[in-house]
C-alpha cells in the first residue's frame, strides 16, 4: 500500500496493490495448496475483498482487441451500433439514447461449456487463444470478431473465477462456491466504456443536432468528487475484471502510462481506509460479491467500491470488461440468525468510517443500502437481485437520481 498521485490522480490518495496470484500457480494444485492461506487473506474477513491474477496465457491479445471496441461502440451511430450488437448477439443494460450517460455497457450471457477431452479447463489456452486469434492483429474490420473475442475472453475469466472458487472451497470447506457456480451454468459479461467529458460533449452535440433529447450540460454524481460509478457492492459471487485500458480522444493509442492506478477505489473496513487499486498490466481483478459473503457466513468479504473519474484528464476514457459470476436465479439462500448478525455487525451503518477530503461517511451511507435490508432467509437469488436493484436504483432508491 502506497501514497501517490499524478496525471490527474487525487492528491494523497493511498494506493493498494492487491495480492498477486500467478496463473501458473493457480493451475498447479500442489503449489496452490502451499500458498492457499496467503491467497485467502485477500478475500477473507480481514482483507480488502479482492486479489489479482497475473500471467494468464493468451489473454493479453484478447484484452487489447476487445477493450478498444467499447469506446467505438459507445460513440457509434445508433442505427449502426444496433445492427452490430444484434449481429454479435449483444445487448445493453444502460439507456444508450441518453446523451448525458457516464457509462455505456454492452452485455451478453455466457454459458459454461464442458471441458475438452484433453483439458480440465472450461477455457483451453492452447486452442482457445493461441492459434485462432493470431489473425486478429491483421483484422481490418473493427467489429468483425466482436462476439468471438467477447466470448473467448469471457470464458477465460469464468475459468479464473471457478479456479478461485476451488481454492476457497478447499480452505473454507463445504464445496459450496464451485458447486453453486456450476449449478448456475451462466455468467454475464459486460464490455464497459466510461465516457470522458469530451465523449459526453460529442454526444450532447449530436443529440442537439438531432433534436431528440433536451440537453442540460450537467450531471450530478456525488457531492465530493466526480465518479464514473457510484459506491456499491456487487451482489453476485465473484466479479472478474480486466485491468482497465485508458484511451484519449486525441489519439487511437492507449494512455495507461499517464495514470498511476486503475481509478477503482475501495473501502478496506479492517483498516478503515479508502484506497485506489493499482494492478499489473494485463492482469485480472477478482472482487468478492455479497452472495459469496452470505454463502460463506462471512468467511469471504464483499468489496465496497466505486470508479473514480479523473478531474484534469478531460479527454481520457476508461475501458474494461467484467464477468459476473452468480448463483442460478432460483437458488435459495439459507440465512441463519448467526449469519444475519454477522451481516448486521458488518453493516456500514455500524462502522466508524473516517471522513476524508474526498469521501464522507454520509456520502456512502446515503447511497449504499445495507445488506440486512435486502436479504432474508428463504429468499431466492432472483428476489435478492430485484430487491437490491430496487433499493439502489428504483423510484425511491438511494441512487435513483445519481
N, C-alpha and C positions, 0 to 999 in steps of 0.2 A: 504494500500500500504506500502510495507516494503522493506528495503535493505536486501541483503542476498547473500549467495553463499556458496557452499560446495559440495563435491563429484563431482568435475569436472564442477561446475557451473561457469559462468562468474563472475569474481570478481567485486563486486559493482553493479551487476545487480539489479535493483529495482523490487520488487515483487508486482504484482497486484492480490488481491483476489477478484474475481468478486462478485457482488450481488448474494446472495444465496436465491433461492425461493424453498420452500419445496413442494413436490408433493401433499401433503395433502391440502396445501393452494391453490395450482393451481386448484384442483378439487372442492374446496369449493367456490361457486360463491360469497357468501356474504363476506367471508374472503378475497377473491381475489380482490373484489371491494374496500375493505378498504386499501389494500396495493398496489393498481394498480399504483398510482403515483410513489411510491418508485421503483416498478418493472420497470416502463417506463424510469426512469432516466438512467438505464444502456444501453439500445439500442437507447435512444434518442439522439438528436443532440449534447448534451454536455457530453455524456457518452462515455465509451470505446468501445461500439458496441458489447458487449457480456454479458451474465449472465450465471449462472449455476443453475441446478435443482437437488435437493437432495432428498433422501428417496423414490426413485421410486420402488414400491413394485415388488419384484421378479427379478429385473434387474441384481443384483449383480452376481447371479449364471450364467445367460446368458453371462455376460461380462467375467467372469472367464473361462467359457467354450470356448467362441468364440475367444478371442484375442490371446491366445497362438497358435491357428491354423494358424494365419497369418505367423509366422516365420516358422512353419513346412512346410506350402505350399511353401513359398518362396525358401526354400533350398531343396525341394524335387526333386527327379529325374524328369526331364521334361516330359517324357512319362507318368509316373505315375501321375504326377500333372495334366496333360491334361485330363487323364481319370477321375480323381476325380472331377475336375471342371465341366466336361461335365455331369457327373452323378448327380451333385447337381445344375446344370443349372447356373453356374457362368462363367464369362469371365474375361478378364483383359484389362485394358486400359493403360498399360505400356508395353514396349518391354521386355518381360521376358527372351529373348535369349541374352540380353546384360549383360555380367558379371560385367560391370562397374556401373550398375544401383545402385542408392542410395535407391530406393523405389520399393517395389513390391506391387501391388494392385490387389484385386480380387473383381469383381463388379457384381451386379445383379439389375435389375429394379424391384422395389417393387410396387405392385398395391394396391391402397386403397381398403379395404374391408368394407362393410356396417356393422354398429354396430349390435350386437346381440339384441334380443328382450328384454333382461333384463339388458342391459348396454348401456350407451350413448357413450362409448368409442370405437374407432376403435380397440384398444388394450384392452383386458379384462384380468386384472391381476389375476383374480380368476381362469379362465380356461386356459389362455394362458401360464402361467408360473408355478404356484404353484403345480399343480398336474402332468402335462405332462412332466415336466423337472426334477422331483425328481430323476429319474433314470439316469440322465446324470452323476452324481457323480460316478456311478459304471460302466460307459461305458468304455470298454477296447479299442474300435476301435477309433483311433484319429479323424477320419473324418466321422464316422457313422452318426452323427446328424448335419453335417456342414450346409446343406441347411436349415434344420428346425430351428436351432438356429439363423442362419443369418436372416431368415425372422421374427422370433418372436421378436428378439431384434430390427430389423428394423421397424416393425410395432409399437413397443413400442415408439421408437424415433420419428416416424411420428406423433403419437398422442401428444407427447410433443410439437412438432412444431405447430400442429394445435391449441393446447391449448394456446400457447403463441400468436399465430395469433389472437385468440379471445380476449385476453387481449388488444393487440394493437388496434384492431378494435374498442373496446369499448371506449378506451381513445382517439384515433385519429378521429374516426367516418368514416362512409362510407362502412364498411364491406368488404373492397377490399382484404385484405390479406387472410382470411379464404376462401372467395369465389374463389379467384384465385387458391389457393392450391387445393380445392375440384374440381374445374373445370379441373385441370391438371390430377388428378386421379393416377398419378405415382410419384415415387421418385427414386433416385438412391442410393443404399447402396454400400459402399466401405470398405472392410476389408484391412487394410494397415499395412505393415511391413516396418519399417525404418531400413535399414541394418546397423549393426555395422561394423567397419573396419575389425573385424575378419570374419564376414559373407562375406564381399567382397573378402577377401583373399581366402577364401574357394571356392567361385565362380570362381575366376581367375584361381586357381589351377585346378579346374575341367575343365574349358574351355581350359586351356593349355594342359591338358591330352587328351581331345577330339580333340584338334587342330581345333576347329570350329570358333575361334574368335581371332583376334590379341589382345594381352594384353599390355596395356600401363602402368598399375600400378599407374596411376594418374587420378585425376578427379578434374577439376576446378569448384568451385561453390562459387563465391563471393570473393571479394578481402580482406575482413577484418576478417572473421572468418567462420568456417565451417557451412554449412546449409544442413539439410536434404531436406528442401523445400524452394525455393526462396520466396522473398516478393511478395505478390499478394493479390488481393481481390477475394473472391468467388463471382460469378455473378448471383447466384440464389436468392431465397428469404431468406431462413434460411439454415444454416448448423448445424446439431446436431451431437455432437461428444461425445464419451465416454471419461471418464478420462483415460489417457493412461496407459498402462502396460509396465514396463521395464523388460527385460529379459537378463540374462547373458548366453553367450555361454558355460560357465563353469558349469552351473547348470540349472536344469529344474524349479527352483523356481524364483518367481518374485523378482526384485531388487528395488522396489519403495522406500524403506527406505533410499537408498543412494542418492536419488535425492530430492532437496528441492522445485521443481516445475515441471511443465509439459513439459518444453522446447518449449512450444508455446509462441512466442514473438509477441507482438502487438505494434502498434503505436497509442498513445492516442492524437489526434490532439488538443483537448481542453487544455490539459496540456503540449502539445508539448514535450512529453516524450515517451521513449520506456520502456516497462515492460515485464517481464517474468510472465506468468499466472500460478497461483497456485490454484488448486481446490481440494475439498474433495474427498477422495477415493470413487469410485462407483457413483460419480455424473456425470451429463451430461452438456456439454457446449453448449449454443445456440449462434451462431455467426450470425450477420446480413450480408446479401449479397447485392450486388449492385441493384438487381431487387427490393428489399424492399425499398432501398434508393430512387429509381426512382418512384415507385408506391406511396410512402408516401410524395412525394415532399420535401424530406429532413427531415421529422419528425422522421425517423429512420436513423441511421448512419451505413454504412457498415464498416467492420473491416479489416484494413490493417494488414497482419500478415505473419509470416514465422515460420518454425520449425527449431530450432537450434540443432546442433549436438555437444554433449559434447566432449571437446578436449581430456580429460585424461581418458576416460572410453572406452577403445578400444574394450571391449567385451560386451558392453551394446547395445541392440537394443530396439526400441520403437514400440509398437503395439497399434493400435487404430481402431475404427470402426466409420465411418462417414455416415450420411444420408443427402443427398442434396435435399431440397425441392425447387421446382422451378415452374414457370408458364408452361402451356402447350406450345408446340413448336410453335403453330400458334397464341399464344397470341400477340396482337398488343399493343405496348406501345404508349401512348399519352403523348408526351413530349412538354409541353408548353415552351415559351420563358422564363417564370419565373423559371420553373424547370431547363432549360438549364443554366440559370445564376447562380442558386444555385449550379449546378454541376461544373460549371467553377470556382466559388468562393471557392468551397471546394477542388479544384484540388491541388494535392501535389505540382505542379509547382508553385502555388501561396502561399504555406505555408513556413514560415521561419523555416524549420526543423533544429534543432540544431545537429551539428556533435558530435559524441561521440567517445570513443576509439574503439568501435566495429562497429558502423554504421555511415556512412556518408550520407549527403543529396544526393550527387552524386550517391552513390550506389543505392538508392531507385529510384531516377528519371531515372536512366539508365535501370531499369528492370521493371518498372510498367507503362504501357501506360495509359494516362489519360482517364477517363471515357468519357469525352466530345468528344474524337476522336473515340469512339466505339459505341455510341448510337445516334440515331436521331429519330425525330418524325415519327411515322408510321412504324417503324422497328418491325418485329416480334421477339419473344424471340429466335427462331432458328437463325435468322440473327444476332442478338446480340451475341449469343453464338459463332457463326462461326467467327465473326469479333474479338471478344475478344480472342479466341483461336489463331487466325492468328497473332494478334499483340503481344501476349505473346510468342507463340511457333512456328509460321510459319517460312518459309525460311529466312525471314528478320526480324523475331520477336525479341523483346528485350531479350527474354530468350532462343532463339533457340539453342544456344551453351553452355548453362549453366546446 
